[in-house]
């Protein structure tokens, strides 16, 4: 729309939602009228539209976090299943986890099937997570602002990219 020469404003959603709460019935047509009324009367607070590169960085970081969360969920789930049979995994590392699980389920046919399946899923998640982490590091290397932020002690790749994507064009 901006390429066509039309004014584009992004509205703060909290204010729009508050204004819409008074509407007894919501339809797309009534929502459009209400937004037009807000714009006409000036009852809105415009917000900054992030650039496409900043949105891409946020999307990659969100996907990475999602994969990391699912990987953790798989590990905790398998621990919970085994605990139901009185088998405690204990402290492990990323490399020793699968071996420890296989040791525990050895001799339990049903548990072996479950563990094998969940360990395969865990491996796929871990592989994809490693790929996204490589991508995140590459993105940080390519961004001058992120590299500059990483010179600060305690600021790593994730913090730098998150900050750069949040601030966008200062």
KAJOJO-V684804 format. One record per residue. N is the residue number from 1. PSI is psi in whole degrees, 0 to 359 (none if undefined). BURIAL is I if it has 9 or more other ideal C-beta (glycine too) atoms within 8 Angstrom, else O. Layout:
N/PSI/BURIAL
N/PSI/BURIAL
This chain:
1/322/O
2/329/O
3/332/O
4/0/O
5/10/O
6/147/O
7/135/O
8/126/O
9/133/O
10/135/O
11/147/I
12/120/I
13/327/O
14/318/O
15/320/I
16/316/I
17/318/O
18/318/O
19/325/I
20/342/I
21/335/O
22/349/O
23/123/O
24/322/O
25/137/O
26/127/O
27/165/O
28/321/O
29/316/O
30/325/I
31/317/I
32/319/O
33/319/O
34/319/I
35/318/I
36/321/O
37/316/O
38/317/I
39/317/I
40/319/O
41/348/O
42/23/O
43/53/O
44/161/I
45/114/O
46/148/O
47/158/O
48/137/O
49/119/O
50/149/O
51/161/O
52/317/O
53/322/O
54/321/I
55/324/I
56/318/O
57/314/I
58/321/I
59/317/O
60/317/I
61/322/I
62/317/O
63/319/I
64/314/I
65/321/O
66/315/O
67/318/I
68/318/I
69/317/O
70/323/I
71/316/I
72/318/O
73/319/O
74/315/I
75/315/I
76/321/O
77/315/I
78/320/I
79/318/I
80/319/O
81/313/I
82/324/I
83/327/I
84/338/O
85/12/O
86/15/O
87/120/I
88/128/O
89/316/I
90/193/O
91/131/O
92/171/O
93/177/O
94/324/O
95/330/O
96/351/O
97/306/I
98/318/I
99/318/O
100/318/I
101/313/I
102/323/I
103/317/O
104/321/I
105/357/I
106/124/O
107/357/O
108/95/O
109/315/O
110/318/O
111/328/I
112/318/I
113/313/O
114/312/I
115/317/I
116/315/O
117/312/O
118/327/I
119/326/I
120/316/O
121/319/I
122/318/I
123/319/I
124/314/O
125/317/I
126/320/I
127/313/O
128/323/I
129/317/I
130/321/O
131/317/O
132/324/I
133/323/I
134/318/O
135/319/I
136/315/I
137/320/I
138/319/O
139/321/I
140/321/I
141/326/O
142/342/O
143/117/I
144/318/O
145/319/O
146/317/I
147/319/I
148/318/O
149/325/I
150/350/I
151/346/O
152/132/O
153/134/O
154/354/O
155/115/I
156/194/O
157/311/I
158/314/O
159/316/I
160/312/I
161/321/I
162/316/I
163/315/I
164/319/I
165/326/I
166/316/O
167/324/O
168/248/I
169/97/O
170/none/O
